[in-house]
Amino acid sequence: MKLIFITILLFPVIVLAQNNKPYTAEDIVNLIKKQVTCEWADKTVDTFKAGDPKTEVTGIVSCMFADMKTLKKAADLNCNLIITHEPVFYNHLDETSMFKDDPVYIEKQKFINDNNLVVFRFHDHIHRTKPDGIYEGMINKLGWKKYSVNGSLRKFKIPETNIAQFTKNIKETLKLETVRIIGNTDMNFTSVVFAAGAPGGQSHIRTLRDKNVEVLVAGEAPEWETYLYANDAVTQGKNKAVIFLGHIRSEEAGMEYCAEWLKGFVKEIPIQFIENELNFTNL
């Protein structure tokens, strides 16, 4: 009876060991490449930015910005693969030659190395896959999908409201202390277009030029483009308004969605989303 008992006790341990083979950061990225619905581009910013891709993964964190606070939280959680949406080293291509003597860059790189972290950027392909993961996460969070125009993740027809009430709801949902508005806060409207992140001022202007668009909810833009155009439109008495959320909060729920998406095909490794803390002071 003892021998039978020992056999039964050990069997699940053997099975678990077989199912828990170590994954490297490179293995995880290869799984991601198989799951996106688009071809993986040769020219892309979606590459490893720091650390050794051969590192065995203990846990995964998704985030909007891999800033110092996020990296420290990831290390505390024993998550050594950070999947970030935006650059790590202060420019779009993460070129670091200009920072080789910069104390901020040096300390950040040292922290990554000392804690055996690996950072991968996931920007182009999460946008190109269907549905666009960033927009899917944001629209789910905002609760706008039921107002979608023909299934769009960008165009919405909402019940009539005014800018003040609409903005209040967004602030509460995205935990924003402030937003920037160009337009009359008493203006009533039903037509909304959402533009996450920073697609560029000219893209915003093309949207606002459409006579059927009343409100643009945007991330950020140069003030001499979107801000100036919208301000002139309002001064001319046109029924237009722009609500700026800031880059992080206009896309961050997409990386929260990314964490849930990853859990659909990475079963053996802990996966968490870390929200960026905004170090802004509003006086």
C-alpha positions in Angstrom: 0.0 0.0 0.0 2.9 2.4 0.7 4.4 1.9 -2.7 1.0 2.6 -4.4 0.6 5.7 -2.3 4.0 7.0 -3.2 3.4 6.4 -7.0 0.1 8.3 -6.9 1.6 11.2 -4.9 4.6 11.7 -7.3 2.7 11.4 -10.6 1.3 15.0 -10.6 4.7 16.4 -9.7 6.2 14.8 -12.8 3.4 16.1 -15.0 3.8 19.6 -13.6 7.6 19.6 -14.2 7.0 18.7 -17.8 4.4 21.4 -18.3 6.6 24.1 -16.7 9.6 24.2 -18.9 11.4 27.5 -18.7 10.5 30.2 -21.3 13.0 32.8 -22.4 12.1 36.4 -23.2 12.8 35.5 -26.9 10.3 32.5 -26.6 7.6 34.8 -25.3 8.1 37.3 -28.2 8.0 34.5 -30.7 4.6 33.5 -29.3 3.4 37.1 -29.7 4.6 37.1 -33.3 2.4 34.0 -33.9 -0.7 35.5 -32.3 -0.9 38.9 -34.0 -3.1 39.0 -37.1 -0.6 41.0 -39.2 2.7 40.0 -40.8 5.7 40.9 -38.6 7.5 43.8 -40.2 11.2 43.8 -40.9 11.4 47.5 -40.1 9.8 48.1 -36.8 10.4 49.6 -33.3 9.1 46.4 -31.8 12.4 45.0 -30.7 14.3 44.2 -27.5 15.5 47.5 -26.0 17.5 46.3 -23.0 18.6 43.0 -21.4 19.4 39.6 -22.8 16.5 38.0 -24.8 17.9 34.6 -23.7 17.0 35.4 -20.1 14.6 32.9 -18.5 11.3 34.7 -17.7 10.0 34.7 -14.1 7.1 37.0 -14.8 5.8 39.4 -17.3 4.7 43.0 -16.9 2.9 45.1 -19.5 3.0 48.9 -19.3 2.6 52.1 -21.2 6.1 53.5 -20.2 8.9 51.5 -18.8 9.9 54.3 -16.4 11.9 53.9 -13.3 8.9 53.4 -11.0 7.5 50.7 -13.3 10.9 48.9 -13.5 11.2 48.9 -9.7 7.7 47.6 -9.3 8.3 44.9 -11.8 11.5 43.8 -10.0 9.6 43.8 -6.7 7.0 41.5 -8.3 9.8 39.2 -9.6 8.7 40.0 -13.1 11.7 40.3 -15.3 10.2 40.7 -18.8 8.7 44.2 -19.3 6.6 44.7 -22.4 6.2 48.4 -23.0 4.2 50.3 -25.6 6.5 53.4 -25.8 10.3 54.0 -25.9 12.5 53.3 -23.0 15.4 55.7 -23.6 13.7 59.0 -24.5 13.5 58.9 -28.3 11.3 56.9 -30.8 14.0 54.6 -32.0 15.7 54.1 -28.5 19.0 55.3 -29.9 21.3 55.5 -26.9 24.6 56.8 -28.3 23.8 60.4 -27.3 23.2 59.3 -23.7 26.4 57.3 -23.1 27.5 60.0 -20.5 24.1 60.9 -19.3 23.6 60.2 -15.6 19.9 59.4 -15.9 20.4 56.9 -18.7 23.4 55.3 -17.0 21.4 54.7 -13.7 18.4 53.4 -15.5 20.5 51.0 -17.6 22.4 49.9 -14.4 19.1 49.1 -12.7 17.9 47.0 -15.6 21.2 45.1 -15.7 21.5 44.6 -11.9 18.0 43.2 -11.8 18.3 41.0 -14.8 15.4 42.7 -16.6 14.6 42.4 -20.3 12.6 45.2 -22.0 10.7 44.6 -25.2 8.7 47.3 -27.0 5.3 46.4 -28.4 4.0 49.3 -30.4 3.6 48.8 -34.1 2.1 45.3 -34.1 -0.4 45.8 -31.3 -1.8 48.6 -33.4 -1.7 46.7 -36.6 -3.3 43.5 -35.3 -7.1 43.2 -35.5 -8.6 44.5 -33.4 -6.1 47.2 -32.7 -5.2 46.2 -29.1 -4.7 49.8 -27.9 -8.0 51.0 -29.2 -9.8 47.9 -28.1 -8.6 48.3 -24.6 -9.4 52.0 -24.5 -12.9 51.8 -25.9 -13.7 48.9 -23.6 -12.5 51.0 -20.6 -14.4 54.0 -21.7 -17.6 51.9 -22.4 -18.1 53.4 -25.8 -18.4 50.2 -27.9 -22.2 50.3 -27.8 -22.0 53.8 -29.5 -19.7 52.6 -32.3 -20.4 53.7 -35.9 -20.4 50.6 -38.0 -18.1 48.7 -35.6 -15.4 51.4 -35.7 -13.1 51.8 -32.7 -12.7 55.5 -33.6 -16.1 56.9 -34.6 -19.0 57.1 -32.2 -22.5 58.4 -32.0 -23.4 59.0 -28.4 -26.7 60.2 -26.7 -26.7 64.0 -26.7 -24.7 65.6 -23.9 -22.5 68.6 -23.4 -18.7 68.9 -23.2 -18.6 69.5 -19.5 -20.6 66.3 -18.5 -18.8 64.2 -21.1 -15.4 65.3 -19.9 -16.3 64.7 -16.3 -17.2 61.1 -17.1 -13.9 60.6 -18.9 -11.9 62.0 -16.1 -13.6 59.7 -13.6 -13.1 56.6 -15.7 -9.4 57.3 -16.5 -8.6 58.8 -13.1 -7.5 62.1 -14.6 -7.1 65.2 -12.4 -7.2 67.6 -15.3 -7.8 67.6 -19.1 -7.3 70.4 -21.6 -10.4 71.5 -23.6 -10.6 73.7 -26.6 -14.2 74.6 -27.1 -17.4 75.7 -25.3 -18.0 73.4 -22.3 -21.8 74.0 -22.7 -21.8 72.8 -26.3 -24.2 69.9 -27.0 -23.1 67.2 -29.4 -23.5 63.6 -30.4 -20.6 62.9 -32.8 -17.2 61.9 -31.3 -13.9 60.7 -32.8 -11.2 59.1 -30.7 -7.5 59.5 -31.6 -5.2 57.7 -29.2 -1.7 58.7 -28.5 0.0 61.2 -30.9 -1.0 60.4 -34.6 0.1 64.0 -35.4 -1.6 67.4 -35.7 -2.4 67.0 -39.4 -4.3 63.8 -38.7 -6.3 65.7 -36.1 -7.0 68.5 -38.5 -8.2 66.2 -41.2 -10.6 64.7 -38.6 -11.9 68.1 -37.5 -12.3 69.2 -41.1 -15.1 66.6 -41.5 -18.4 68.5 -41.1 -19.9 65.5 -39.3 -17.3 65.5 -36.5 -18.1 67.6 -33.5 -15.7 66.4 -30.8 -12.3 65.0 -31.0 -10.9 63.1 -28.0 -7.1 63.1 -28.4 -4.0 62.2 -26.6 -1.5 64.9 -27.4 -0.4 67.2 -30.2 1.8 70.2 -31.0 0.1 73.4 -29.9 0.8 75.1 -33.2 -1.2 72.5 -35.1 -4.3 70.9 -33.5 -4.6 73.5 -30.7 -4.4 76.5 -33.1 -6.7 74.9 -35.7 -9.3 74.0 -33.1 -9.1 77.4 -31.4 -9.6 79.2 -34.8 -12.6 76.9 -35.6 -14.2 77.7 -32.2 -13.6 81.5 -32.6 -15.3 81.2 -36.0 -18.4 79.8 -34.3 -18.0 76.3 -35.7 -19.5 73.5 -33.5 -16.1 71.9 -32.8 -14.2 70.9 -29.6 -11.1 69.0 -28.7 -10.5 67.2 -25.4 -6.9 66.3 -24.7 -6.3 63.4 -22.3 -2.5 63.3 -22.5 -0.5 60.5 -24.2 -0.4 58.0 -21.4 -4.0 57.9 -20.4 -5.2 58.0 -24.0 -3.5 54.6 -24.7 -2.7 53.0 -21.3 -5.9 50.8 -21.1 -4.6 49.2 -24.3 -1.6 47.8 -22.5 -4.0 46.6 -19.7 -5.9 44.8 -22.5 -2.5 43.5 -23.7 -1.9 41.7 -20.4 -5.2 39.9 -20.7 -4.5 39.1 -24.3 -1.1 37.6 -23.3 -2.8 35.4 -20.7 -4.8 33.8 -23.5 -1.7 32.0 -24.8 1.0 32.3 -22.1 -0.4 30.1 -19.4 2.6 29.1 -17.3 4.0 32.5 -16.3 2.5 35.3 -14.1 1.4 38.3 -16.1 0.5 41.7 -14.6 -0.3 45.2 -15.9 1.4 48.1 -14.1 -0.2 51.5 -14.4 2.1 54.4 -14.8 2.1 57.0 -12.0 1.9 60.4 -13.4 4.5 62.7 -11.8 2.6 65.8 -12.7 1.7 68.6 -10.3 -1.4 70.7 -11.0 -1.3 74.0 -9.2 
